Amino acid sequence: MDFRVATGLVALLLCVAAARALMNGAFAQMTPDEKARLLDGFARRRVMNAIVLAALIGAYALLNRAIPDSPIFSDIGYVIFLGGLILLFAVASYRRLMVLRLPPQLARAFVLAKGLQLVGFASLVLLLLKR
């Protein structure tokens, strides 16, 4: 494995772990009622995320078939699409948190956690593009 790829993966994993720890800390401070509202409010998204993952795999396969001579272009297009999707889901999840009227510290932790995840994703992408 290339050093840049390994560095990007380590950066991504560290950012995801830090984001997870941040969200777990915010979740631990919630009351049982708030936890129940949070879990109920996002229950349908689990199914949606599985559908989106399947669609992404299919879109990637179609993109590679549509542009067989340029795997770099299809990879870059896929990464840009994936980054946009991550941002879209983050905004939708933040709006859902606001609708559920959960504690403000949870919303702050969510924004910071998503920011960390995006930094990790961006570092991986930038290091992959430099190959």
Backbone hydrogen bonds, N-H to C=O, Kabsch-Sander energy under -0.5 kcal/mol:
donor,donor_aa,acceptor,acceptor_aa,energy
6,A,2,D,-2.4
7,T,3,F,-2.7
8,G,4,R,-2.6
9,L,5,V,-2.6
10,V,6,A,-2.4
11,A,7,T,-2.6
12,L,8,G,-2.4
13,L,9,L,-2.7
14,L,10,V,-2.6
15,C,11,A,-2.3
16,V,12,L,-2.6
17,A,13,L,-2.4
18,A,14,L,-2.3
19,A,15,C,-2.4
20,R,16,V,-2.5
21,A,17,A,-2.3
22,L,18,A,-2.2
23,M,19,A,-2.4
24,N,20,R,-2.6
25,G,21,A,-2.1
26,A,22,L,-1.8
27,F,23,M,-2.6
28,A,24,N,-2.1
29,Q,25,G,-0.8
30,M,27,F,-1.3
35,K,31,T,-2.4
36,A,32,P,-2.2
37,R,33,D,-2.3
38,L,34,E,-2.4
39,L,35,K,-2.6
40,D,36,A,-2.7
41,G,37,R,-2.4
42,F,38,L,-1.1
43,A,40,D,-0.8
46,R,42,F,-0.7
46,R,43,A,-1.0
47,V,43,A,-0.6
48,M,44,R,-1.8
49,N,45,R,-2.9
50,A,46,R,-1.6
51,I,47,V,-2.1
52,V,48,M,-2.7
53,L,49,N,-2.4
54,A,50,A,-2.1
55,A,51,I,-2.3
56,L,52,V,-2.7
57,I,53,L,-2.2
58,G,54,A,-2.1
59,A,55,A,-2.9
60,Y,56,L,-2.5
61,A,57,I,-2.1
62,L,58,G,-2.5
63,L,59,A,-2.6
64,N,60,Y,-2.3
65,R,61,A,-1.7
66,A,62,L,-2.7
67,I,63,L,-1.9
70,S,67,I,-1.1
74,S,70,S,-1.9
75,D,71,P,-2.2
76,I,72,I,-2.6
77,G,73,F,-2.9
78,Y,74,S,-2.2
79,V,75,D,-2.4
80,I,76,I,-2.5
81,F,77,G,-2.4
82,L,78,Y,-2.8
83,G,79,V,-2.7
84,G,80,I,-2.3
85,L,81,F,-2.3
86,I,82,L,-2.4
87,L,83,G,-2.0
88,L,84,G,-2.5
89,F,85,L,-2.7
90,A,86,I,-2.1
91,V,87,L,-2.3
92,A,88,L,-2.4
93,S,89,F,-2.5
94,Y,90,A,-2.3
95,R,91,V,-2.4
96,R,92,A,-2.0
97,L,93,S,-2.3
98,M,94,Y,-1.9
99,V,95,R,-2.1
100,L,96,R,-2.1
101,R,97,L,-0.5
101,R,98,M,-0.8
102,L,97,L,-1.3
106,L,103,P,-1.1
107,A,103,P,-1.3
108,R,104,P,-2.5
109,A,105,Q,-2.2
110,F,106,L,-2.5
111,V,107,A,-2.4
112,L,108,R,-2.5
113,A,109,A,-2.8
114,K,110,F,-2.8
115,G,111,V,-2.2
116,L,112,L,-2.5
117,Q,113,A,-2.4
118,L,114,K,-2.5
119,V,115,G,-2.2
120,G,116,L,-2.3
121,F,117,Q,-2.6
122,A,118,L,-3.0
123,S,119,V,-2.5
124,L,120,G,-2.1
125,V,121,F,-2.6
126,L,122,A,-2.9
127,L,123,S,-2.2
128,L,124,L,-2.3
129,L,125,V,-2.5
130,K,126,L,-1.2
131,R,128,L,-1.1
